[in-house]
Amino acid sequence: MAVTDTPSDGESARETAEPVDDLVTTRHELLADGRTLSYTATAGRIVLREEVHTDGKFTGHTAKAEVFVIAYTLDGADPATRPVTFAFNGGPGSSSVWLHLGLLGPRRVLTGDAGALLPPPYRLADNAETLLAHSDLVFIDPVSTGYSRAARGEKPGDYHGYTGDLESVGELIRLWTSRNGRWGSPKFLAGESYGTLRAAGLAQHLQARHGMYLNGLMLISAVLDMGTIRFTEDNDVPYPLFLPTYAAIAHHHGKHGDRPLAEVLAEAEAYAARDYPWALARGNRLTAQERAEAVATLARLTGLSEDYVDRVRLRIEHLRFFAELLRSERKVTGRLDGRFTGHDPDAGGEHFAEDPSYSAILGPYAAALNQYVRAELGYANDLPYEILTGNVHPWSYKEFEGAHVNVAGRLAEAMRANGHLKVHVACGYHDGATPYFASEHVLAHLAIPAELTANIELRYYPAGHMMYVHEPSRLQQSADLARFIRESAAQS
């Protein structure tokens, strides 16, 4: 006969009790920007609640989700002038670990780089270039990522979509700002990848819903219009927008001889801006000579064979490119970062089995976060920390049914309403997930008056999606973000 333990009354009470915040506070010091920073770290889950009305009457608040945050605040700083940056990654399904331990936070993971990866176990080091020297930092893990979860009895799927995600992250920002007395502080959002789509939407949402106007957005490896990166049937837009990235990756792997990268990119951009879209639009109206010229140019720029370019009808899809470029060497290149290479089990496959650039960084970041949060921040939770989870899929874009997912209009609306909003866009030349030329394309089409275009700046790095994996890029990017914060906050 099976024997089942019966939970004690205390255990039952804990299981049915309303969740509460479980924040833990620690204090630290760091030498950064030529001075010693004394700062407070606060880690834990904040409960998001919803007002409940029954039969037209207010009946209380219901816990909806528990969102994990790690916040760093500089001790003794004046909140009236001290900026605060809310940071998150993308996915959808990604925690904030990448920006946190790769670029912005006071501690960073040591990973090595393409061709020189460090072995496990992985280590953390002080980040002397941390953005904490210039802004307080709040790292947010959206629901179902990191330690964030829907509350007991609630549906996680309510947060696995554009609007649910936007509203929950926006509520966390409003709540943290109110509780910490920071409505008077200069405020920034930093997002990476899908996090840039979230940040652009949040800028408009926070203005419209809460009257919270921001000083700046930091969009790292941006995607604002999914139609520019999704190779769907009859959508020719992405092919030219990926071409300069293909050329950069080919250059890194020796397909352009000793030509400078800038020269290769200039040629690729010029062809992608004019002749390539024209050739695709002509279709079978191209003459034999015009088609041959297009094939030859694309093959030279991408490092692929003319036969391959001809067989794919001038349309080079990105996952196929990563498998094809180094096929003769039985290698594949990375999607997140084309500088990385790997060996695929099927050297004749159309796509790689796994992205070698993601495989290279997952282990270091996962080990570092799980060690750091317990050993240094004093926060313990037996849930698995979801670095990048597929549990959020299918992700709902019901708001965009029948159209490409595009938040450029929302960003433009936010900029028109708040003429002081500054936008910094960081691009990696070797980023095969969110190509830099697509970002340029979308920003050039924003529905904003001409005078507001000066509020947008783009910065470029010779690396990939997480450009901070490349040490020279990390140092330059840290300096660029620090300057952006200082200049944008100084106008407030």
Order of alpha helices (4+ residues) and beta strands (2+ residues): alpha-beta-beta-beta-beta-beta-beta-beta-beta-beta-beta-alpha-beta-alpha-beta-alpha-alpha-alpha-alpha-alpha-alpha-beta-beta-alpha-alpha-beta-alpha-beta-alpha
